[in-house]
């Protein structure tokens, strides 16, 4: 019968389980503390690398320590980049954490929520006529979406009846 599978017992290959490539330390091994602040913004979070970690990429370390904030390594890498994500990462000495940074036992890493610059950003209207509005969009302002601080939402408030297009 050549290449047709039989209905016999499963083979070893179908029953084998795949072990994870590298086991990160369990979140309970990490020392995580939140610093109290007087303001309404979210407090910075300090993470101390456990003693059994000899060397680990920064993104993997914060992903292992704070799985509720960084469910994937990609989410943690966004925090290590200057451009994006709701968090930024700094080392204990104040140096900015980068994706290429490695941490070891005893190192302290601070995960700091990015702060907004106080309310919705204002658009600068450079030119407005009956057919065209030329605006200066501030950096960090989203363009589309449902939020009140996106370019489209702010344009609708400042120029009622205008539609992006």
Secondary structure by P-SEA (a helix, b strand, c coil): ccccccccccccccccccccccccccccccbbbbbbbccccbbbbbbbbccccccccaaaaaaaacccccccaaaaaaaaccccccbbbbccccccccccccccccbbbbbbccccccccbbbbbccccccbbbbbbcccccccccccccaaaaaaaaccccccc
